[in-house]
Amino acid sequence: MDANKLIQITHLPKQDEIKKQSLINAIEKSYGKLTSFLPGELMLEIHFRESKKQGNREQFEVKANANVAGISLHSKFIDWDSEKALKQALTALEKEAIKAKTLKR
């Protein structure tokens, strides 16, 4: 992960390295998109929460927060697949960033 990016990830799911790297890549890609929508020093926080549902199945909740220049954006998504939950939360965050960009004009 790039040291210049302000990204905080908490409770990254314990999965194989390929899946873990896929999650990190999705976060970094979204960070790039968000910085193009919202100029300034962006802080992106991603929080994962796993819970057992329906026996052995794990459900993943992803909360994403972006803070830049007085703008605070939040999203949350829950799914059985950690990657899908992350991507949906990041997509929602990107949509909020686009709205904030157009309102700021």
C-alpha positions, 0 to 999 in steps of 0.5 A: 500500500502506498505510504502517501495514501491516508487509508485505515483498514480495521478488522480485514477478514482472515482469508487467503492472500489472493483474496486479501490482496484483492480487497486491498486493491479495490480499496486503493482503486476507490481511493484514487477515484475519490481523490479525483472527485474530491480535491484535498487530503482524503482520509479513507476508513474501512471497517470490516465486521464478520458475524456467523449467520445460519450455522457456519456461514459468515456474513460481512459488514463493511463500513466506509468513511471518507473525510476531506476538506470539511466533507464527511461521507459514509456508506455501509453494506452487508453481504455473504461475500467480503469482496462484494460487500466492500465493492458495494460500500465503496461504490456507494461512497463514490456516488456520494462523492460525485453528489458532493462534488456537484453540490460544491460547484 
